Amino acid sequence: MIGRLCSGGRNERIAFSILGCVTVISLLPFVGIMLYLLSCGWRPLGERCVSPILIGIESHLLMSLLATVYVMVGSLLIAVLLGIGVGIYLSEYACNNLLGKRGATVLNNLANIPPVLYGLFGWAVLAKGNKGTSWSVILLTLAVWMLPNMASVTLRALNEIPPAFRRESQALGATRWQTSLYAVLRFAKGRIISDFFKASARLIGETAPLLVLIGVEPWGDLSGSTPLAYRVYVLLVGHMRRNQTIPYGAALLLLVVALCLQLIGLLIEPAQQEDIDYLGN
């Protein structure tokens, strides 16, 4: 019996060691990419973003960052407002019919569609096949792409709230709408905000193929406000075709912004879980 216990403990240590090695090996490429971009990009980033700000001249890299924030915030605000409405309806009002039962599956399928197809939708339907489209078409295309994701996130966050919490709120005299808006959504907002930042990190990296598909010819010279992802894409193409400088500074700035957004989302998530555990108790 003792021999079996010793053998089981040894096998468990071996299994944990193998899993630890696999985890380290999986993280090595990501760490290597970060260190490589940091070593190659900190000097160009300082020369093209920080130095122009200090001496008071225009920085194209800073303008690209502002354009990225504009595209990200504008499209996600549209997607979040509509997504919260869809999530509340499916969770609170259509939970007992076929639409509510199949809604989560449909939203997940729509959220997993490649963004290239949404780019084609924006180019064909919103821009009507024209190149050099407006900012409004770009924002609407990205909002349509992110809408199923934000609706699915809202639906999952609302479903995590215990049903007893809704019954107690309505027993105190609150209507279903008041319960949904002021009680249920209040405790689910942490998860929604957390996933908002995670979706923002994904969106800024996926902007380039969408913008190329819906037409961005006026930005080809990179002299105006262009999103960071598109700037990195164009400069990389220029490097391969005309041996231009590799955009290490823009790539590093894009990586830092995406990681910061992911970190904010991860920091908000534990507080949301504590609220849910409190309701469950």
N, C-alpha and C positions, 0 to 999 in steps of 0.2 A: 504493500500500500504506500509506504513512504517512498519507495523507488518510483512508483507511478507519479506521485506528487512532484518529486524532484524533476522527473522527465517532462511533466507538463509545464512546470515553471521554466525549464530550459527552453522548451519549444516556444513558449510565449515570449521569452526574451529574444529569441532568434527572429520570430515574426515581427516584433516591434522594431528590431534593428533593421530588418529589411524594409519595413514601411518607412522608417526614418530616412534610410538611404534613398529610397524612391522619392520622398518629399524633397530632400535636398537637391537631388538631380533635376527634379521638375522646376525648382526655383532658380537653379543656376543660370539658365538662359535669360530669364527676366532680369536677374541681378546684373548679368554681364552686359545686357543691352543698356540698362540704366547707367552703369559705370562708364560704358563706352560713350554714350551721349553726353554724360557729364564732363568727361575729360575732353571731348572734342567740341562741345557746345558752349561751355561757360564763357570762353573768351569772345566768340562771335555774339553771344547774347548780351554781354556787357558792352561791346562796341556798338551794336546796332539798336539796343533798347535802353540800357541804363545811361550810357554816355550822352546820347542826344537829349535825354530828359534833363540831365544836369546842366548842359550848356544851352538849353532852350531852343533846340531845333527840332524839326519834325522827324519822327521815327516811324518808318513804314512798318516795322515789327510791332510797335505799340498800336498803330492804327489797325493792324490785323487782329490784335488781341481784342480791341474794342469792337471790331466787326464780328468777331467770334462770340463775344458776350451778347451783342445785339441779336444775332441769329438764334443763339441758344435760349435767351430769356424770352424773346418774342414768340418763338414757336412753342416752347414748353408752357408758357402761360395759356396759350390757346388750348393746347392738349390737356393741361391739368384741369382747367375749368370744365371743359366738355367731358373729360374722363371721370372727374368726380361726380358729375351729374349722371353719367351712365352707370357708374358703380353703385351709387345710392339707389337708383331705380331698380337695378337687377337684384341688389341685396335686400332692400327693404320693401319693395312694392311688387316685384315679380318673382319673389322667391319660391312661390308655390305653383307657378305655371311652367309650361315647357320652355318659354324664353329664359326664365331665370335659371332653370336647371341646366340648360345647354349654353347659357351665355358665357360662362367661364371658359368652356372648351373652345367656343368660337373666338373669343378674345385672345386666348393663348395661340390659336392657329394664326390669327391675323398678326399678332405681335412677332411671330417667328418667320413671317414672310421676309425674304431678303430686301434690304432697303433699296437696292437697285430697281426693283419693280415699282416701289413707290416713287422713285425718281422718274421712271418712265411714265407713271400716271401724271405726275406734275408737268412733265414736258408735253404730253399728248393732250391732257384735258385742261389743265389750268393755263399753261402757256400756249396751247393750241399749236404746238409744233414750231413755235418761233424761238430763235436764238436771242440771247441778250435780254432775258426776261427781267421783271422788276423784283424788288425786294419782297413785295407782298406775296408774289407767287412762290418765292423761295420759302418764306415763313409758313405759308399755308401747306406747302408740300411736306415740309419737315413736321408740321403739326399733325397732318394726317398720318404720317409714319409713326409718330409717338403716341397717338391717341389710343390705339388698342393696348399698348403697354401700360399707360397711365390708368386706363379704365380697369385693366386686369389687376393692377396693384391696389387700386381703391377697393375693388371687390374683395380681394383677399384680406385686406386690412379690416374691412367692415365685418367679414365673416369670422374674424378672430375674436370679436367682442361677444361675450356670452349672451345667449338669448334671454336669460333671466334679467339682465341689465335693462333690456328693452321693456320687459313686462313690468318691472318695478317703476320705470319712468312713466309708463302709461297709466299705472295704478295711481300715481300721484296727480293725475289730471292732464298730463302732457299729451298732445296729439301725436300721431305717427310722424308727421313732418317735423314737429318740434323735437321729438325724440331722435330722429335721424340727424337733424342739423346741429342741435345743441348738446346732445348727450353722446350718441354713438360716434359721430364724426369728430367730436372733440377728443375722444380717446384714441381714435384711429389716425389722427393727423400726424403723429410722430412717424409712423410707418410710411405714410404718404410723402412727407417731407424728406425722409431718408431716401426713399426710392426716387424722388425728384432729383436729388443731387447725383445719384448713381446714373439715372437716365441722362442727365446733363453731361456727365463724363463720357458716356457712349456717343451722344449726339455730336459733340465737337470733333470726334475722330471719324465719324461717318459722313461729315458734311461734304467732303470732296467729291465722291462719286455722284451724290445727288445734285450738287451744283453743276458738275460737268454735264450731266444728262439733261437738266432743264435749261441749259444755255448760259454760259458766263463769258462769252467772247469779249465784252467790254473790259473784263478784268485780266485779259491775257498779258498785259504789260506789267501787272503788279504795281502800278503806280498809285492806285487808290486804296480804298479800304477793302481788303480781301480777307476772308476767314483764314485762320492759321492752317487748317488742314488743307485748304486749296492752295495756299502759298507753298507748303511743303511739297504737295503733289506736282505743281508746275515747275518748281525749281529742281526736283528730282528728274522730271522728264527733260528739262533743259540740260542737266548734268549728263544724262545718258546720250542725248542727241548732239549737244554742242560743247560738252566738257566744261559746263559751268560749275561754280562752287557748290558743294553739297550743303544744304540748309541745316547745318547742325544746330544753329541757334534757334531757329523756328521750331525744329523738332523737339529740342529740349524744353522750350517754353510750352509747347503743346502737351508734352508728357507731364510737366509739373502741374499745369492747370488740371489735367484729367486726374492725377493722383490726389490733388487737394480736394477736388469734388468728391472722389470716392472716400477719402478719409472723413470728410464732414458727414457723409451718409452713414458710415460705420459708427461714428461717435453718437449720432442721434438714435440709432437703432436700439442700443441697450436700454435707454430711457423708455422707449415705447414698450419694450418687453416687460419692464417693471410695472407699467400701468396696466397691461393686460393681466399679469399675474395677480395684481391687486384686485382687479375685477373678479377674477376667477375665485378668489378666496372670500 
